[in-house]
Amino acid sequence: MIKFINIVVLCIFWTVHMNGQIDTIEVEIPGTDVQFMMSLIPGGVFEMGSTEDAPFHRSDEGPVFEVAVDSFWMGTYEVTYDEYIIFREKEKDKPSEDNPDWNADAVARPSPPYEDPTFGMGEDGYPASSMTQFAALQYCKWLSDKTGDFYRLPTEAEWEYACKAGQSGAYYFDTATDSLDNHAWHYDNSTERYHKVGMKTPNPWGLYDMLGNVSEWTLDQYQEDAYTTLDKTDQIDHNPWLQPTRLHPRTVRGGSWDDDPELNRCTCRIKSSRAWKERDPQIPKSFWWNTDSPFVGFRIVKPVHQPTAEEQAEFWMLVLGG
């Protein structure tokens, strides 16, 4: 497992919450007027997974085990098309005053999609969707190069920790007094489409759409017995990550607008499928697009302790092959 070290100095705009703590940041993508928000997720220890008697428990969510994660910044919202299209369209990717030598021609970008990735559901303010995990990772690498800060996808452990937001159950809210409908777009209330980000109630750490809207890629290889593999009964597992060894399946989290309500839980694990690109006519299938998954998007994280340049290069070699 790669360890990320060195504290980063955040040269961005700060927002102070009413409690006096600095816990959100607003980042402008250089060379554009597009901004995105990130929330500080304080490191800590939690119980990952769900017990057999938990609502809608599935066998791949156990056994429950203790996990420690380091502090990180996480996208307050899912990555939107407003952000993603700058990466996708070279003509929108401009140099900035701080980086006048930015070379847009040197960036690996998505090939033209064979299907409309939005399926007509909207772009402005809506979550980006239909990309492969490879494309989501390439976006993270582009954003890292563009801003000078290191961004990546969350691990499964980071994602679940952030979703639970200090709670211990499958949800971050009390189901006896609150409803999933208030927090998530799912099959029963979405009118069969995704919606603009941030329309539902956030979790206690200020993260919107962690449940529903679009499912979110993580860094991990999906393995049904992953928790048995990762569980260390005599110690707390620190920053676990099931590193990829093959293209499929990888793990997505959160459930989506197209999923039944029981998949919209903090502990639910969904495995990627080759069926998500069945209508892709390219041989071999595209690395960039899933022609049949407008229900999958992603959210980014930035470790508080930033990796060195050498560690970043090692990471990108591992997850992208270069």
N, C-alpha and C positions, 0 to 999 in steps of 0.2 A: 504494500500500500504506500502510495506517495504521501509524504508529510509536507504540509505547507507551512512555511515559517516567515518571519519578518513582519513587523507591524507596518501597515500602510498609512500614509498621511492622506486624508480625504480632501482633495481640492475641489469641492463641490458645494452646492447650496445646502444649508441646514434648515430644518424646521424643528422648533422646540414645542413639544406637547405641553399640555396644561400641567402635567406633573413635574415640569421643570427638567426632565431628562431629554437629552438629544437622542431620539430614536428613529427618526425618519430622515431620508435625504432625497433630494431631487437632482437628477443627473440629466444634463443636456448632451445629446449626441453631437460631438464636434462637427462643425460645418453645416449644422441644421438648426432649426428651431424646435425640434422634437425632443421632448423630455419624458422621463419615466421616474417613478418613485420606487424607493427601496426602504424596507423596514428592518431595524436591527433585531435579530433573534439572539437573545442572550444564551450562551452556552449553559449546559446543565445535564442532568441525568434523568432518564425517563424509562418507562416500561414499554418496549416496542412489541407490537402485535396485539392480539385479542385472545381472551380466554374462550374455552369451548362453550360456555354458557352465555357469551355476549350475543347481542342481537345480530343476526345474519352472519355469524362467524363462519369462516371457511378454513379448511384444513391448512392452507398455506400461510395462515396468519399466526401460527404457533410453532413451537411453544413461545410464550411470552418470556422475554429476557431483558436484562438491564443494559442500557446503552448510554454512553456519554458522548456528547457532541460539543465541539468548540463553537464559539460565537461566530455568526456570519450575518451578512446582509442578504435579504431576500426580496425579490420583486413584490411590491405591494399588490400588483396586478399581474395577470398573465401577460406575456409579451403580445403587443397588439400589432396589427398590420401596419399602423403608422410607423412603428419602429422597424419591423421586419422588412418592409419594402425598400428601405434605404440600403439594406444589405442586398436585397434581391435585384434592385435596379441600379446598374453602375452609374448612370447619369445623375442619380440623386445623391451619390456618395462623394461629397465635395471635400476638398482640403479645408483646414481651419487656420486661424491666426496662430494657434499654438502648434499646429502641425502642417505647415504650408507645403511640405514635400510629400504629403500623403499620395500614394500611387494607387488609384482605384483599379488600374489594369492588373495589379498584382494579386488581387483578391479572388479566391475561389468562390464562385457564386452559383446559386441554383440554376439548373437548366430550365428552359421554358416548360411550364407544367402542361401535361397532356389534357388535363381537365381543369376547369375553373376551381382552384382550391377552396374558394368560399362557397361554392355551389349556390351563388346568388344571395347568400345570407348577409353580406355586408363587410366593409373594410374599415371605414373611419370609426375608430374607437372600439372595434371588435377584436377578439383574440385571433392572432394568426393561427392557422390550422393546416392540416394535411401534409405537414413536412415530416420527413423521416427523422429518427434520432440523430443520424449523421448530419442532416441539415441544421438541426437545432444546435448541435455542437459546433458546427462551422460558424453559425451566427455568434456563438459565444466567443470563439476565437477572433472573429472579425471585430466584435465589440471590444475585446481585450486589446487588440492591436490599435484600434481607433482611439480609445480613451487612455491607454496606458495603465489601466487597472485590470486585474485578472478576474474574469467572469467565467462561470461554468454552469452546468446543470447541477441540481442538488442530488445527493445520494438519497436512497430510500429512507435511511435513518434520519437525515436532515429534514426531508420532506414531511415525514410523519411527526417528527418532533415539533416542527413549525405549525403543522395543521392542528395538533392537539393543544398547543398553546398552554401548557401547564395542566391540562385536564387528563384524566386517566382512561376514559372510555373511548368508544368508537366515534364519538362526536365531541366537539368542543363546547357544545351547549347542552343544557338540561332538556332532554326530550320530554320530560313531564310537563314542562311549562313553555316549551318553544317547539317550533315545527321546522322540519327540513326545508319546507317551501320558503321560509324566510331567509335561508342561507344559500340555497343552491338551485340552479336550473337543471332539472332532470327530466326524464321522459314524460312524467305525468303533468309537468307544468310549463314546459319549454315551448310548446306549440311546434315541436320538431325542428328547432333551429337554435343556434347559439345566440347570445345576446351581448350587448355592449358590456365591457368589464365594469365592475364596481357597482352594479345595480342592486345587489343583495347585501345583507348584513355581514360585516367582516367578522373574523374570529377575534378573540381577545387581544391578539398581538397585531391587529390592524390589517390582516391579510384578507383580500377579497377573492371570492370564487375558488377557494381551496377545494371546495366540494362543488362538483357540477361545472356547468358551462363547457369547458373543454378539459379532457383528461390531460395530464402533464407528464412529459418524459422525465425520467430520472437517469442517473448514471449507471444503474445496476443492471447486470445480467439477471433475467428472471430465472429463478430456480425454485421449484415447488417446495423443497425441503430446506430453503435457504436459512431459516431460523434455527433449524437443527444444526446446520453447518456452522453458523455464526455464534450460536449460544455457547458461552463459557460459564459454566455453572459456578465456578470458583472465583470469578472476577467480573468486573464490568467491562463490556466491550467498548473500546474507544474509537469513535469515528469509523464504524464498519462500512465496508464497501465491497460488494461482490463484483469484482472486476470482470469485464466482458471477455469471453473467449470465443464467441461466435456471434453472427449477425442477429439471429433470433433464437429465443425470444428475449427482449429487453422489458423492463418494468415501467409501466405508466401508473399514475396515481390520481385519485380524486374523483373518478367517475366523470360522466359528461352529460350534456343535454340529451344524448341519445341512449343513456343507460337507465335501467330501472333504479328506483330510489335506494335499494339495498346496496348498490355499488358505490353510492355517494357517501362513503365513510372514510375517516382518517386512516383506518387500518386495512382497507381493501386494496389488494394487489391485483393488477391486471397485466397480463402478458401480451406483448406485441405479437402480431400474426402476419404471415406472408399474404394472407387474404386481404390485408389493407391496401394492397397495390395490384389487385387482380386485373383491373382494366388497363394497367400500364402496358402499352404495346412495345416498349423498348426492350430489346434483348441484348444484354441482361437488363433486368429491371432497374429503374432509376435509383441512384443513391439519394436523391434529393426529395422526391415526392411520393406520397402515398395517395394514389388516385381515389381510394375508397375509404378514407378516414378523416372526414371533415370534423370529427369529434376529438381529434388529438392536437394539442398545442404544447406549450411549455412555459416555464417560469425560470428566471435566472437567479443565481446566488453569487455573492462575492465574499470570500473568506475575510474576516477581520485581519487575521494574520496572513498576509499575502505571500505567496511563494516567490522564491528567487527566479531570475530569468532561466537558470538551468533547470529548476524544478518545473517551470511552466513548459519548457521545451520537451522535457521528459513526459509530462502529462499529455500534451498534444500528440506526441508520437504514439503513446499508448492507446488513446481513444480514437485517433483519426488515422493512425498509420503514417504520420508525417506532419 
